[in-house]
Amino acid sequence: MDYVFIASEAHPYIDTGSLGKFVYFFIKGISKRMNSTILILPFYKKIKNMSAEFNIKEAGFDIVVNMMGIEIKASIYKADCENYVVYFIDNDEYFYREYLYSVGNKEYVDNAERFIFFNQAALNLLIKLECKPDLIHTIDWQTGLIPVYLKTIYKNFFPNTTSIHTIYNPIYQGVFSQFDMPLTNLPWDLFTPDKLEFYGKLNFLKGGIIFSDAIVVPSEKFVDEVIMPDFGFGLHDVYKIYKYKLKGISIGYDNEEWNPDRDISIKATFSAESVENRVECKKHLLRKFDLIEDNRPLIGIINRLTKDEGIDFIIENSDELLKRNVNLIFIGEGDVEYENKILDIKSKFNRNFVFLNRFNQQEIKDFFAGIDILVKPSLVEPGGLSQLYAMRYGALPLASNIGGLKDTIINIFDNFEHGNGFHFNPGNKEDFFFKLDKVIGYYYNNIDDWKRWQKNAILNEHTFDKTIEEYCKLFEILTGKKGCKK
């Protein structure tokens, strides 16, 4: 099976968070199962400036994109990886910028034009390569128009190509002015409420939902949630209409990178059978950040600072949380207003609260290896990775009972023997503190049970290999080809 993944970011070249890492782990895994694999990315400033490090070279040809009668050139660069090739679309006017999508909370005003260009350029690149893949895989709003193009003005070039669109974050939809519609080269009869029009505007993600052959969201639970107003973000009725092609596939962790038994980057390695070694990792965290050193539970929070992550809930209840006999480490970056509020909290609770407004890989590894409890207060969580990393490293999550958090955490309150974490009702202060106090009680008084739950957590089987396997099954159903090699 010949496969192409078109995305707006991918680790290690560039990523703004877990989306880029998902693309990387996916392309690394799926490429082992395909006859040929291509990844297409924009050639952002950061990537361009690190071309030598990534061994990126000129491909030796250019392509042209026609936008409203104006021909815009894109130079093509490439990098050969172990089982796949990465192509980069280069146009300095669109991509040679300090940030990918926005400066702070302010999006670039020409984002529609930038990614309309990228979507068409990616398909024009495939035409130039004479590549007609069995499957084109796109992700989130930035590539949401590609399924539209494949069913309309590009259908003669790719008559037998199947499209699948993964929705990693349904909140961001690529909603732009109707006056950007001519840039797409698509006919105006697609700008209707049953297609691309969204309350008088152009919606990229809506195009991906309607025109793709299959839609994947990152958990089975979210398939049922996304058709509800609270989780569909204005597109719930669209998801409801196309639920027949919606599939939930959980995201997993990469067992090569996230394995505490072989992870020499942390203070002490450990396994499910030697979980007591974690105490050295906890001591390391406490000393590094000058937190109170005693047996109190060490709580961790790691989130982007956005409303949907439940940050308001944590800020509003921080005094009550920190007045308990706990230490708390909070890692997060994003909204500056949130950062300032959290820094105000730090000034009041200096000895038992640490705030790191950065995502540093080594600190993140130390964090998961050392905390006792991960608090995950999300209001929306289609999939989620931090709860998986926490469990893999022996920390028990206390998480909102929604989406991927519900799919991946076996609630100890319901399954005392085989559980690996705890659930609470999202945004419910009374339920959160009732559950938190029960968890803290277990930590002090149920030592043998706690070790068993840690073992259950470490042995959780939500690996990326399973994610790949589920996608392969879907690919074979969609294309009718038994092309996923094992």
N, C-alpha and C positions, 0 to 999 in steps of 0.2 A: 504494500500500500504506500503510495506517495502522499506526503503530508506537509502542509505549510501552516505555520502559526504566525499570525500577524498581531503584534502587540505594541503598546506605547512605551513599555519599559521592561527591563529584564536584568536581574542580577547576573553576573557581577558588573555589567557595564554601567547600569544606572538603575536605581529604584527609589521610590518615595516611601516604601513600607513593605508590607507583606505581599502586595500584588506582584512586584518585580521578582520577589523570591519564588512565588508560585510559578510564574512563567519559567524561571530558570530550572526549578526542580522538575517541572512538567516536561520541558523540552529535553532535559538530560535523560529522563526516564523513558519517554515515549520514543525517542530517536533510536533506542536499542530494539524497538519492536517494529520499526518501519523499514521499507526498502530504501527510501530517501526522505530526508527531513530538512526543511528550510525554516529559519526564523527571520522575520523582517521587522526592523526597528527604525525609528528616526535616528539620525546622526546628530545627537544633541552636543552642545558645547563641551560638556564634561567628558563625553566619550571621545570626541574629536581630539581633545587635548591629551588624552591618554592612549592614543592610537598605537604608539610603539609598545606600550606595556601590554596591550591586548592583542598585539600582532595583527592589527587591522590594516589592510592594504587596499589600494585602488583596484576596482574590478576591471577597469579599462574601458568602460563605456558609460554613457549618460542615457537618461530617458527624459521624456517630455510629458508634461501634464497640461491639458487644455482646460483653462478656467475662464468661462465667459468669453471665449474667442482669443484669449491671451495664452501663448505658449510659455510655460514656466519650466525651466530645466532643473533636473535633479541629477547630481553626480552619484554614482553608486560605489560603495566600499564593501569589503567582505572580510570575514574572518572564518577560517576553517577550524572547527572544533572536532572532538573525537568522533562523533557519529552524526554530526549535522553541520550545516553551513549557516552563518549569520550574514544577512545583507543589511546594509545601512543606507537609508535614504538621506542624502545630503542636500540641504538648501539652507544657507546661513540666515536668510531673511526670516525663515520660520523656526529654525531649531538652534541657532547659535545664541542661546540666551542662558542666563544664570540659573533659571529654574525651569521646570518642565511645563507646568500648567498655570502657575500663578505666582505673584509676589505677595507673600503673606496670605491674606484672605481675599485678595483682589485678583481675579482671573485675568489673563491676557485678553484684551478686547478682540483680538483676531483669532481666538482659539478655534472658532468654526472654520475659518479659512485654512488655518494650519493643518487641521486634521482631515478636512475635505481633501486637501492636497495630498496628505500622507496616504489616505485610503485609496485614492486613484493611483498614486505613484506606486504603491505596493502591487496593485493588479497590473499596471503597465510594466513593472519589472518582471513579473511572471510571464507576461506575453513576450517580452524581450528575450527571456531565457528559454522560451518555447516550453514552458512548464505548465502542464495541465493536470494538477494534482487530483487525486481521488477525493481529498478532503482539505478544506480551508477552515482553520480554527481561529476565531477572533474572540476578543475579551473586552468587556466594559464599553462605555460610551465612545471612547476614542477610536474604536474600530467598528462601531455599530452600523456604519453605512455600507460596509463591504458586503454583507449578505443582501442588501438592497441592490447594489450594483450587479451582483452575481445573478440575480433574478430578472434584471432589466437590461441596462445598456451594455453589460459585459457578458450576457448569457451566451452569445455566439462564440466567444472565445473560450468559455468554460462550460460547455454543454453538459458534461457528465460529472461536474464537481459538486460535492455535497458540502454544505456549510453548517458549522456548529458554533453557537455563540455562548460563551461562558459569562455569567454575570457575577463578578466577584464582589462588587459593591453597588447595590441598587439605588443608593441615595443620589449618587452623581450620575446624571443622565445625558449631559451634553445638550442642554436646551438653549437655543439661540433664536435670533430674530428671523422672521419670515423673509427678510430681505437678504439673508444668506442662502436661501434656497437656490437662486440662479447659479451660485458657485458650484453646486453639486453636479450640474449638467443633467440632472434628473428632470423628467417632465412634471409640469405643474399638477397633472392629474393625480400625482402621488401625495400632494399636499392637501390631504383630506383627513377628517377625524378617524377614519378607519385605517389610516396608513401613517404618514409622517407628521401630520399636524397635531399639535398639542397645545390647546387653548391659544390658538393664534400664533404659535411658535413652532420652530423646527426641533424635533427631538431625535437625536442620534440613537439613543438606546432603544427607543420604541421601534425604530427601523430594524435593529438587530433582532428584537423579539419577534416581529411579524414576519420578516423575510427569511430568517434562518430556518434550516431544516430541523434543528433541535436546539433547545435552550437548556443550559446546565446551571444550576445554583449550587452553592457549596455545602448543602446538607439536605437530607430527606425531609426534615421538619420544616425547612424554609419553603418547600414546595407548597405546603398548606398555608403558611403564614403570608407569603408574598401576594396572595389573592385577596388579602384583607387590607382595608384602608391604612391601618397603622404601619404596615410593612411594605406596601407597594409604592408609596410615595407618589400617588397620583396615577400610577399605571396599573393599579390592582385589577381594574376591569379588563385591561388588555391581557394581563397574565391569566385572568380567569378564562378568557376566550381561547387562549392558546395553551391552556394547561395540558392538553393532550400531548404536547411536545416538550413539556417541562420535565426535567429529571434532576433529582438531588444526588450529588456525589460528594461525599465528605472529603475534605482536604486532610492530608496526613503529614506527618513529619518525615524528614529524610533520615533514615536510620544510620547512615554513614556520618552525618554531621551531629545528630542528637543522640548520643549514646554515652551515658554516664560511666559505663564500665570501661570505655576506651578513650574518654575525653581527657587528654592530658593537660588541657587548658585550665581546668578547674583545680581547686586546692587539693582535693582528694577524690580519686575515682571510687565508684561504688556500683553495686548491682542490687537487684531485688533481694539477693541472699546476704548482702553486706550493707544494708541500708544504714546501719549504725555509723558507717564512715562519713555520712552526710554531716555529722556534727562538726567536723573540721571545716567544711564549707560554710556552715552557719557562723562559726567563730570568726572566720576570715572576713565575712561581710560585716559583722558587728564591729570588729576592730578597724577595718578599713574606713568605715563611716562614723566611728566614734559613737556608736549607739550603746545603750545600757547593756552590759554583759551579765545576763542572768538567764534563767530558764524560760522567761516569758516568750510567748509565741511571736515569731517574726512574720509579719504580714507583708505581702507584696502586691503592688498594683502596677501594671505596665500597659499603657494605652496611648493611642493618639488623643490629643486633647480636643475632642469634638463632642458635641451634645449627644450624638447617638451612642457614644461610648459610655454614657452615664456619669460624665465628669461633674455635672451639676449636682447629682445625687451625693457624690463623695465630698464635694466641697461643702455642701449644706450640712452634712452630718459629720464633718471631720472632727469637731470638738468632742462630740459624744464618742466617736471611735477612738480617738487618741487619749482620752481620759481613762480608757480601760488599760489594763496592765499588759500592753503590747508595744512592740516596736513596729514601725512602718517604713518601708522603702517604696517610693513612688517614682517610676520612670515614665516620662512622657514629654512629648513636644507637639507644638501645633499652635492653637489660638493663643496669642500673647496675653489677652485678658485672663484666660484660664491660668496661664503661667504665673501672672502677677498675683492672682488670688491664692494660688498654692504656695507661693513664696511668703505671703502674709501668714499662712498657717504655719509654715516652717519657723517663722520668727517667734511664735508662741510655744512651739513644742520642739525645741532645739535638740534635746537629748534622746528623744525616741521617734524622731521623724526625719527622713532624708528625702530630698527631691532632686532628681537628676533630669534636667531638661535636655536630654540627648539620648540617642540610641547608639550605644557603643557595643559591638559584638561581644567583646570579652566581659564587659560589665553585665551584659544580658545573660551570658552563660553563668557567671558567678551568682547572679540574682536568682535564677531558677534552681541552681544547685544548693542555695543556702536558705531560702525562705521556707517557712512551714506551711503557710496558707496563701494561696493566690486569690485575691478578690477581683471578680470580673463582673462589674455592675452594668453591662451593656443593656441599652434599651432596644437595640437592633443588632443582631449578630447572625448573618447568613451562614457563616462557617466558624471562623475563629481558629487561631493557631496557638495563642499563648497558653490556653488551658491544656493543650496537648504537650507543649514543651514543659510546662510545670509538672504535669503528671509523669512524664518520661523521666524527670529529674527528682521525683519523689516528693513534690509539693502537692498538697491537696487543694483543689479549687473550690471556692464558694462562689457560685456563679448564677446569673440570671437564668431562669428556667425557660429559655427560648432558643430557637434556631439550632445552630451547630453546637451550642453549649448543652442543649438537651440531648442531642444525638450522641455526643461523645463522652458525657459524664454519667456514670452510673451512680445514682443518688444514694448515699449511705443511709439517709433517713428512711428510705424505702427498702434498701437491700444491705443490711448490716454486715452480712458475710462477704459479699462480692463487690461492694461499692468501692468507688475510687475518688469521690468528691461529693459536693453538697450543692443543692439548689435552693434558691429563694425567689420570691415573686419580684420581678423587675420593678424598680422604683418605689417599692413598698418599704418604708422605713421601719415600721413595726416588725414586719416579717424578717427583714434583714438582721436587725439586732437580736431578735429572738433566736434566729438560726446561728448567728455569730456566737452568741453566748453559749449555745449548745456545743458548737464546734470547739470553742475554747475549753469548755468543760471536758470534752472528750480528750483533748490534747493533754490536760493535766491528769485526768483520772482513768483513762482507758489506754494505757501505754501499749499494751500488747495489741489491742484492736488497731491503734494508730499505726503501728508497724505493719500490720497485715494490710491496712488500706494503702499504705505507701507502696508495699509490694504489688498490690493490685494495680496501682497507678503506674508504676514503672513498667509493668508487663502489658500495659494497654497496647492494643494491636492496630492503632490508627496510623499505619505507615503510609508513605507516599506510594509504595509498591501497590497497595490496595487501591489507591486512587487511580493509578495508571491502569490497573486491571479493569476497573469499572468503566473507565473511558474507552478502553479497547473493546469491551463488549458492546458499548453504544456505537462506536465507529463501525464495527462489523455489521450491526443491524442496519445502520444508515446506508452504508455503501454496498451491502450485499457481498462484501469480500472478506475472506478469511485472511486478512493481511497482517494482523498483529502477531508477530513472531514471539515465541517464548524462549 
